[in-house]
Amino acid sequence: MEINKLSIKKIHDALKKGEFSSVDLTKNILNKIEKENEKFGAFLNISSETALFSAKKIDEKISRGEDIGLISGIPVAIKDNILVEGEKCTAGSKILKDYIAPYDAFVVKKLKEAGAIIVGKTNMDEFAMGSSGENSAFFPTRNPNDLERVPGGSSSGSAVAVSANLSFYALGSDTGGSIRQPASFCGIVGLKPTYGAVSRYGVMAMASSLDQIGPLTKTVEDSKIVFNTIKGRDIMDSTSMDFKATDFKAKKEKIKIGIPKECFVEGIDSGVENMLKKVIEKVKNIGADIEEISLPNMKYAMPCYYIIMPSEVSANLSRFDGIKYGHSEVRKSGADIKNLLDVYLKSRQGGFGDEVKRRIMIGVYALSSGYYDAYYLRAQKARRLVREDFEKAFKKVDLIFTPTSPTTAFKIGEKTQDPLSMYLADIFTVSINLAGVPALSMPCGKIDGLPVGLQVIGPWFGEEKIFDFSEKLEKEIQYK
């Protein structure tokens, strides 16, 4: 039995039967991380002592005959922009290299209450800004399928931890594709829930109207289990809400899948396009109807996103000024500090990386007097059109399929000198965040040994619909 490759449900059953203990499971994972993390760059911090202590507590519950939840005793990795009390939380940035989280994020609290074992914090593009995993201030993350290629970003470490069997599942954040794109590149399942389905409390904000927390897992069933653990209303996040999952199976046996004609655009890899067409045939085999649809305003999604996101970034990151949080040049002996402005400028210049600075500058410009109406306001109007496209589409179809990414994983360093080319890696994912709908990336095949992800998009709070159909499709595809 290869324990590290087991699904959550199989581990749960094995723990209850006493086939192995949570301590054994946790030691296995910690040993694997110790041996292989240098190769992959997946983890920034490891929590060995607290993980083993928590695992021992779960084993004691099992020995007393107490019931345990589905994720009890199972190791999980947490993206390093999500607070875990008493642990470092850097957001992949030097400006927070010594920051210790004073409390648990809502999702972490939910995991702990359910008995999850947190083994460490995962690497990421600095402040979640990146599509490759190369923008961490500490070291890049590498794709387990090919160490010379990127794993995707910004939830790079979380995706690699699951793909390389360094954790059974992980949490990531998704602002424009940061869970789904690395899931696609690494050959695992990644869910971006409906905006508001999962609390953002305790997560370092990048773009507040776009950010959402979600799971990266080995299977669709695992994704469903983790999502149902972390979802729900939180009084500390006014955008979060409770909702009841619809019993999709009872309501409808045959569903209609929409394929946007805008997916087959110039720039999409021919192999990815052919893979999507093969998946469409498999969809027909499990009794679904296919209908071509149009999302005509998808073409505005990318420029719209790259105005709204940096604008919110510039506001959210203003708190990292060398006084309220993190690294400060004023504390250095011999620092040439003459006034308060010097504190701000020198701390941020030395603490932030190039991509973070680039996005702050774009955002400040877009929000500045004289340009607000020309850029930010127009982008918000375009966002409304993108959302309306999905509203119209879901009156015709139950789910929408697109590729997750227009290409497979590219080589490390290939796009670092061309930010626009890098941004285009998110062309199929950013519209989902702008509209606030849920979407899941699942592996559907490989091209030259590199995974290809299929994006399954559902209506608002339609996660159950996504899970139900994706589980059937997962069995039909039989990805390995």
N, C-alpha and C positions, 0 to 999 in steps of 0.2 A: 504494500500500500504506500503510494507516494503522498504522504500527509499534506505536503505543501500545496498540492494541486487540487485538493478536495474543495467542494462547494460548501457554503455555510450550513445548508440542511444536512449534508452528510457528516460534517464535523459535529454538529449538534447531536445527531443520533449516536455517533461514536462516543461522545463524551458521556451521554446518559447510560450507555451500555458498559462504560468503563474500559473501552478498548485502548484508551490513552487518557491522560489527565490534561487539564488546562496548563499546568506547569510544564509538562512534557512538550505540549504544543508550542507554548511561548518560548521555551528554551530552544526548540528546533528553529523557530523563526529568528530569534536573536543571534543564534550561531550562524545562520545563513547570511544575515545582514552583516555580521562582523567579517565574514569571509569575502562577500561579494560587493559590498557597498562602494568600495573604492573603484571598482570596475564600472559600476553603473552611475554613481553619483546621485542616488535616489534619496538618501536621508541626510539631513543637516544635523539632527540631534537624536540620540537614542535614549529611551527611558527604561533601561534594563531593570533597575531595582524596583521602581513603582509597578512595572508590568508584571514582574514575578510575584510581588506582594499581592496584587489584584488577582492574579491567576490562582494563587494559593487560597484566597478567600472563596473563589468559585468552586474549587475542588472540595473545600470544607462543606459548602452547601450541598454539593452532589452526594458526599459521603453521609450526610444527615438525611438524605432522601428527599430533600426539598426540590421543588420544581424550578427549572431554569428556563430563561427565554431563549429564543433562537440564536441570538448573537452572544449569549453569555459565555465567557471563557475563551472567546475567539479574538486573536490579535487583529488590530486595525491600525492603519497609519493615517496621520492627520496632516493636511497641507499647512505649511508654516505661516499662513496668514489667519489661521483660526486659533483662538486662544485656548490653551490648556493651562489651568491654574498651576503656578509654580514652575512652569517650563519656559524655556526660551521661546520667543516668538519674533522672528526677524523679518518676515515677509520677503525673505531672499535679499535683504538690503543691508548695507553696512551702517546705515543711519540708525538701525535698530539691532545691531549685532549683540548687544548686551541686555536687551530688554527682556524682562521676566513678566509673564502674564499674571495679573493680579486676580483673575477670576476665570471661570469656564465659560466658553461660548455656549449658547443654548443647545446647539447640536451636540457638543461634547458632553454637556450635562445629561442629555437624553441617552447618549451612548453609555455613559457611566452608570446611569440608573438601570440600564438594560444588561449590565454586566460585561460590557466590552473591555478588552485589554488593549490599552493604548501603548504601542511599542516605540513610537517616535514621531518626529515632525519631518515632513518631506520637503525636498528642494523645490524651487519654483522660480519662474521669471520674476524679477524684482517688482514687488507690489502688484503682481499678477499681470504685468505688462509684457506680453510676448507670445509668440506662436510657435516657439521652437524649444524652449528649455535652455537656451544659450545665454539668457540675460540675467541669470542669478549672479549676485555680487561675489559668490564664494567659489563655485565651480559649476561647469555645465553638467547636464544629465544626458545619458546616452541610451539609445534605443536597444533593448535586449535582442531584437531581431537582427540588428546590424549596428555594432558599436561605433561605426563611422557616420551614423545617421542620427538625426534629432528624434526625440520621442514626442515632439509636439509640446505645446504650452498653453497656458502657463502652469497647469497642474501636472508638470512633467514628472516630478518625483513620485507623486501619488500613482500615476499611471504605470510608471516603471516598477514601483514596489509590487503592484498587483501582477503585472505581466511577467516579471522575473521571479514570482513566487516568494517575495520578501515580506509579503503581507497577504492576508486572505481577502481584504477589501480595504478601501481607503476613502477619505473624504477629499473633495476638491471644491474649487469655486469656479463659476462660469459667468463671464461678463459678455463675451462675444463668441464663445466656442471653447473656452479653456478647460472644460471637462471632456467635451465630445471629440475635439480634434486630437488630443493625446490618446484618447481611447481608440480612435481610428488608427493612428500611426502605430500603436503598440498591440493592437489585436485583442482588445478587451471591450467590456460594456461600460458606457458612461452615460449618466442621466443628468440633464438640465431640467429640473422641475419647473412647474408653473411659477411665475413670479408671485411670491406671497405664500407659497405652499410650505416653505421652510424658512424659519427665522434667520435673519442676518445678524442678530445680536451677538457680539463677541467676534465678529469677523472684520478684519481691517478693510474698510471701504475703499474700493477703487472708483466705481461709478454706481452710485446708490440706486438709481432707477433701473439698472441693468444686472447687477450682481445677483447671483443665486448659488446656494450651496447644494451639492449633490454627491451621490456615490459613484465610485469606480469599482467595478466588480468583475468576477470571472464569468458570470452567467446572468441572464435576465432575471431569473428567480432570485438570485442574490441581491440584485439591484432593487427588486420589489421589497425584499425583507428589510434592507437598510433604509430605504425611503420611508417605509411605514413606521420605522423606529424614530426617525428624526423629524418627520413632518409635524405640522400643527401650529396652533395659535400660541403666541408668546406675548405677554403683556409688555415686554421690553422692546418689541418691534411692531409699530403700528401698521406696517404693511403686511404682516403675517395674518393668516386666517385659518379657521377650521373649515374642513369640508368633508363631505361624505363621498367615498368612492362609488361610482355608479356600477351596478352589476351588469357589466357589458355583455357577458355571455348569456344571461337570461333574456336580455332585450333583443339581441340580434345574432343570428348564426352566420349569415353571409355579410361581409362588409365590402365597402368600396374604397379602393386605394387611389389617391390622386397622384399623378406624376406631372410636376410643373414642366412645361416646355422650356422654361427659362433655365432649367438645369443643364441642358445640352448646349452650353455656351462655348465660345472660343476660349481656349486656355485650359479646358478640362482635359486631363490625360485620357487618351483613347482607351487604355486598359481599364481605367475607372469607369468610363462610360459603358464599355462592354460588360463589365461586372454588374453594373446596375441593371442592364437589360437581361442578364442571366437570372438575377434575383427576381425580376418581374415575372419570368416564366415559372419560377418556383412558387411565387405568390399565387399564381393561377392554380397550381397543383393542390393548394390547401383551401381552395374554394372561394377566393376573393375576386372581385371584379376590378379591372383596371380602367381608369378614366384619365385622359389627358386634361389637365387644368392649366390655368394661367395665373401667375402671380406677377402682374405687369409692373408693379412698383418695386420688385426685388432689386432692380438695377439701381435704385436710389439708396438701398440699405447700406452699402459699404460707405459711400461719402457721408450719409446721414450719421452713421455710427461713429465715424472718425471726426465728427464735430461734437456730438453729444458726449461721447465717452471722455475725450480729453478735457472738455469743459468741466465735467463733474470731477475728474481727476485733479484739476488745478485747485478746486475748492476743497476736496477731501484731504489732499496732501499738504495743504497750507499749515496744518497743525504740527508737521514735522519741521520745526524751525530752530532746533538746537536749544530750546528753552522748555517747551511743554513736554517733548518726547525726544529720546534718543541721543545720538552722537552730537557733540557740540565742540566746535573749535575753541571756544572761550576757555575750556578746561585745560587746554594744552599749554604747557609752559613755553613761553616765548612766542605765543600766537600774537599776530599783529592785529589786535582788536582795538579800534578807536571809539566805536559807537555801536548802538543796537543794530543798525543795518548791517554792519560787518559780521555780527553774530549770525544773522539770518543768512547772508550771502555765503559766507565761508563754510558754515555748517552744512548747508544744502548742497553747495558745490562739491564738497568732499564726501558727502554722505550718499548722494543720489548718483545712479548710473546714467549713461547717455540716453537710453530709451525713456526713462522716467522724466528726465529734463526735457526731452523733445515733446512729450505729450503735455507736460505742464505748460510749456511755452505756447503750444497750439491752442490749448484751452483758454489760457489767459487772453490770447489775441482774439479768439472767437467771442469771448464775453466782454471785451473792452468796449468802451463808449464809441459809437460810430460803426461798430461791426456786429453788435449783438443781433440787430434785426436782419442783417445781410447773411449771417451764418447760423447762429444758434436758433433763432426763431424759425427760420426757414427749415432747418433740420428737424425741428419738432413737428412742423407741419407735414414734412415728408414721412416722419415716423407714424403719424396718424394714418397716412395712406397705406403704409406697409401693414399696419394692423388690420385695416379694412379689407385688404386682400385676403388675409387669413379668415376673417369673419365670413366673407363671401364663399371662400373655398370650402369651409366646414359646413356650409349649408348643402353642399353637393356630395362631399365625400366624408368618410369617417377618419381616415388617416392620410398623411402625405409622406411620400418617399422622396429623398434626394440623396446624393452622395454626401458624406460628412465633409470630405475635403476633395478638392479637384485633383489632387495628386496623392501618391504615397509619400512616405517620409523622405525628405530631402537630406543631402549630406550636411554635416556640421560645417558651418562657415560659408555655405553656398549662397545664402541670402542676407548675410549680416550687413553688407555694404549697400543693400538696396531695400530700404524700409517698405516701399510701396509693394514690391514683389512679395515681401514677407506678409504684409497685411492681406494680400489677396488669398492667402491660405485659408482665411476665415470667410470666404465669399458666400458659402452655403449656411453658415452658422449665425452670423450677426443678426440677420432678420428675425431669428427666433427670439433673441433677447429684446430686440426693439418691440416686438409684439407681445412678449411675455408668455408665450405658449410653451408647453413642455416638449422636449425632444430627447430621444435616446439614440446613441450611436452603438451599433452592434457590428461585430466582424462578419463579413460576408464572403471572404475569399482572400487570396493572395496573388500578387503580381511579382514575379521574380523573387519570391520569398518574403515580400513585404506586405503587411496586412492592408486591407481596404475596408473602410467603414461605411455602413449604410445608416442614414439618419431617418428615424421614424418619428414623425411629428404628429402630435395630437392636439385637440382643442383645449382650451383653458380648463385645468383640473381634470384632464382626461388621461392621467397617468395609468389608471387601471386598464383603459382601452389599449394603450401602448403596450403595457406588460403582457396582456392576454394574447394579443396577436403576435408580438415579438417572440414569445415563448414557443408558439407553434412554428414560426418561421425559423427559429434557432434549431429546432429539431429537424426541419426539412433541409437546412443548409449543412448542418453537421460540420461546422468549422473546426479545424484542428491546427 
